[in-house]
Amino acid sequence: MIVGTAGHIDHGKTALVKVLTGTDADRLAEEKARGITIELGFAYADLGGGRVTGFVDVPGHEKFVHTMLAGAGGIDLALLVVAADDGIMPQTREHLAILDLLGITRGIVALTKADLAEPARIVALTAEIAALLAPTGLAGAPVFPVSSLTGAGIAALRAALAEAEAQTATRATGARFRMAVDRSFTLAGAGTVVTGTVLSGRVAAGDHVTVSPSGLAARLRGIHAQNRKADAGLAGQRCALNLAGEGVTRESIHRGDVVLDPALHAPTQRIDVNLRVLDSEPKPLATWFPARLHLGAAETGARIVPLEGPIAPGATGLAQIVLDRPVAAAWGERFILRDTSARRTIGGGSLIDLRPPARRRARPERLALLRAMALPDPGRALAALAGAAAVDLDAFARDRALAAAGLDAAVAGAGVAVIAGTRQALAPERLAALRAAMLAELAAFHAENADLQGLGRERLRLKLEPRLPKDAFAAFLRAEAGAGRIALDGAFIRLPGHLPRLSDEDEATLARILPRLAGEDRFRPPRVRDFAHELGLDETELRRMMRMAARQGRIDQIAHDHFFARATTIEMVGIIRDLSAASPDGWFSAPAFRDRVQNGRKVAIQILDFFDRLGLTLRRGDLRRINPHRIDLFGPGGSAM
């Protein structure tokens, strides 16, 4: 269990931690000289239950709230400290508001310096504290009057903490590893060491990790967990990681960085969130409101864009946060917003979408998608998202820090369909609707454009909802073609039974060309440019028409701009069959074929290459033979299959 202190300056947080653990959490000479906590302090102790409890001691001065925030993320229990002589003070209230915004619901109140207050004062202050906690997640937290000086009440507080330790559930270690860094230093004989709280997953010596957002790669040399040497660090533990690697130094890793599984490295500078504004704010938060974002131990400038209108004090709403620099983040992480002068806490909330759009971010369908993303159960969230749009499963798992088993469970629980050949998921009914819409679009296009071979791939993609990414759409088309529902025709898509119909003008042109293709020079027909010159036609239009006639199976494009009549193609198949039959081993040479068709060497080889591509001939060096399995590839008036 990790316990984080909170409370006003000089209320005795550090002294209390020392009494409980025997460790003075103030490490710096300046702290000892001034008698105040400036930096985060850490202490560990077995409180009697046989398990090590970690303490994060935070500064109480208003100037160091940013440091307090760096230590408050990832704690299991808040130890709110209120001095009996001072009572509730400004940083008591602000620290409590921060704990509430961070979603911390387990806490204990230590009423310190109880030896300086009368019993009546203790009773009255206890009632005030209960009222202060009532509207927060710490409502009903027990209050223990204690004195670090006399030791009064310490045993009871220690027992309560030990009981809380025993009740602390082990955090899930099945997720991918993430640890928020709050310190980076060099240790003699070891090298670079970083410390922080493990937010999810587990890590072991020898593992390779990434420091995000910088992307620095490192290898884990050793681990201390809860201040003890360990083989592995687990979610919920404070760990010190000894890192090694090119460029890994104390200066290259900073407070606010996250050491994580390399698969999770994907920094973001724009995040959609659920934002609660404290009721102490003087006015609603409007578009482009400036603030300081605190996320884990990271801090950066930010601009707030409410997505449903200004967010009033005390209200909660969806917003987009645009950051001054990229940060490492994960779905569901809690954040705090403070004003740019660092004098007050504005609000906070949780992260929803780490990759939101910059435009059309407040459309109703987009807001509905955000509410689906906000669902805490991965399976339910995936089901809701896949019912509206295609979901990139790898990105979904990455942003939620899900390991492979966690993603598999979410996919099974959601009952989604994964598009073949992709990592895109859709609800089965959405996939069926996408398929039906595609077939309807193609049918409508063929009805209106009978002379065209099909609809362009990109044009078809843009017509369909949900709109798949280009690579996923290409895989979807291949799967649909494999199932026989569509046909892929170069850059075009068509229904399997569709053949382009020539216009009357094209039919008239083809009627003038066909006799030349089937005449005495049928094995040496003119090329497109020759026909265009002879007939006075546009070469591009003539090429289009002849390619369309080839798709209808009336002629065949043997080589670029070289078309043969289908009857001639069938005749040449017969010649190839005869040459194979006449050879003892079935193999014949290109010159033998050339002599039979009375053509030049280049054209003869182009013809044979055409049959090679169709699989009608088998090739061995310069020799060829008929493929008995493809001998019926062509039929009179038929098409190449």
C-alpha positions, 0 to 999 in steps of 0.5 A, a space after each residue: 500500500 502507498 500512503 500519501 500525506 496531505 495538509 497545510 504547512 507546519 501541521 506535522 506531516 513529516 514528523 508524523 511519518 517519522 514517528 510511524 516509520 522511523 525515517 525522516 522524509 526530509 532529505 535536503 539540507 535546506 529542508 532541515 535548516 528551514 524546518 519545512 518540506 520542499 521536496 517529496 519525501 519517502 519512507 517505508 515500514 512494516 506497520 505490523 501486518 507483515 507487509 511493507 507500507 510506503 509513505 509519500 510525504 508532500 510539502 504543505 506550502 502553497 508554493 509547492 502544490 505542484 510538488 504535492 501533485 507529483 507525489 499524490 498520483 498513484 497513492 492507495 490511501 490519503 493521510 490527511 493531516 490537520 493540526 489541532 491548534 490551527 484547525 482547517 487551513 487553506 492548504 487543507 482545503 486545496 489538498 482535499 479538493 485535489 485528492 477528491 479530483 484524483 478520485 481517492 476514496 480511501 483515507 484517514 485523518 490524523 489530528 496532530 498536535 492533539 497535546 496542544 488542544 483541549 478535549 472540547 476543541 478536539 471534539 469540535 474540530 472533529 465535527 468540522 473535519 467530518 463536515 469538510 469531508 462529507 461532499 468528497 470521496 473521503 466522506 466518513 474517513 476516521 479521525 485519529 487525534 495524535 501527538 508526534 511529541 508525546 506518542 498519544 494516539 500513534 498506536 491506534 493510528 498505526 493499527 488503522 493503517 495496518 488494517 487498511 494495508 491488509 484490506 488493500 487489494 492487489 492491483 491488476 498486474 495483467 496490464 502492460 507496465 507503466 511507472 510514473 517517474 518522480 525522481 532521477 539520480 545517479 547512484 555510485 556503482 549502479 548508474 542511473 536510477 529512477 523512482 516512482 509508483 508503478 501504475 500498472 503491470 509488472 517489470 523484471 530485471 532484464 526487461 527492455 523499457 521505453 522512457 516516454 515521451 522522449 522515446 529513450 530506450 533502456 534496459 532494466 538492470 535491477 529493481 528495488 520495490 518498497 525499499 527492498 531488492 526485488 526480482 520484479 516490480 508490481 502495480 501499486 508498489 513504489 520502485 527504484 529502477 536501475 536503467 542502462 542504455 545509450 543516452 540513459 543519464 540522470 539528465 535525460 530522464 525527468 520528473 513527469 516521464 513515464 517508464 513503460 512497456 515499449 508497446 505503450 509509447 505513443 505520446 500525445 499533445 491533445 486529449 479529450 477529458 471529463 472535466 469537473 470545475 471546482 465550485 470555488 472558481 469565479 466564472 465558467 471555463 470557456 474556450 481556450 482557457 489557459 491552465 497548467 495540467 498536472 498528470 501523474 508527476 508531469 506538469 505542462 501548460 494547457 488550453 481548455 476547449 469545452 465541448 458542450 459550452 462553458 463549464 460552470 463552477 461546480 459542474 462537469 463536462 466534456 472538454 478537449 485539452 491542448 498541451 504545450 508539449 507531448 506527455 505520456 498518458 493512459 486512458 482513465 488517468 486522473 489529472 488536475 488543472 491549476 491556474 497559470 500563476 499556480 495560485 489555485 486549483 481549478 478542477 480536474 477529471 479523467 482522460 478519455 480519448 488520447 487521439 481526438 480530432 482537432 476539428 469537428 470535435 463537438 459534433 453530437 456523434 463525436 460526443 456520443 463516441 466519447 461517452 462510449 470511450 469513457 465506459 470503464 469496462 474494456 469489453 463494454 467500451 469496445 462493444 459501444 465503440 464498434 457499434 458506431 465506428 471501426 475500432 483499431 484494436 491495437 490502439 484501443 489496447 495501447 491507450 488502455 495499457 491492456 496486455 494481449 490477454 486483456 484485449 482478447 477478453 475485451 474482444 470476446 466480451 464485446 462480441 465484435 467482428 474483426 475484419 479479415 486481414 486487419 486489426 479493425 473491429 466492428 459490431 457484427 451488425 455494422 459489418 453486415 450493414 457496411 457490406 450491404 451498403 457497398 453492394 448497394 453502391 456498386 449496384 447503383 453505380 452500374 445501373 447509372 454507368 453501364 459503360 464503366 467497368 466499376 467504381 474507384 476504390 477511394 471513391 467507394 471508401 469515401 461513400 461508405 460508413 463507417 469509413 475505414 482507414 485505407 489499408 483496412 479498407 483494402 483488406 476488407 475488399 480483398 476479403 469480400 472478393 475472396 468470398 465472391 461478393 465483389 470483383 477487383 478490377 485493377 483500381 476499380 471495384 465491380 459486382 461479379 456479374 457486371 461487364 461494362 457495356 459499350 456505347 453505340 459510338 464505341 460499338 460502331 468503332 469496334 465493328 470497324 476494328 474487329 475485321 482487321 483483328 481477325 483478318 489475314 494479319 491476325 497474328 500481327 494486328 495493328 497497335 492502338 496508335 496505328 488504329 487511331 491514326 488510320 481511323 482518325 480517332 483520339 488515341 486515349 479514347 480508343 485505348 479506353 474502348 478496346 480495354 473495355 472490350 477486352 474485359 467483355 472477352 471480345 478481344 484480348 490485350 496481349 501486351 501494352 496497346 496490342 490487342 488480339 481477337 478472342 478467336 485468334 487467342 483461342 487459335 494460338 492456344 491450339 498451336 501451343 497445345 499442338 507444339 506440346 503434343 508434338 514434343 516428346 517431353 511436352 516442352 517447346 521453344 519460343 522460336 518454334 511458336 514464332 514460326 507457327 504464328 509467323 511473327 517477330 521474336 519480340 511479339 512472339 515472346 510477348 504472346 507467350 508471356 501473356 499465357 504465362 501470366 494466365 497460367 496457361 503455359 508452364 515455363 522452364 528457362 526458355 522452354 514452355 509447355 501447356 498447363 493441362 490444368 488450365 487448358 480450358 481457360 478460354 472458350 469461344 466468346 468466353 473470358 479468361 478466368 
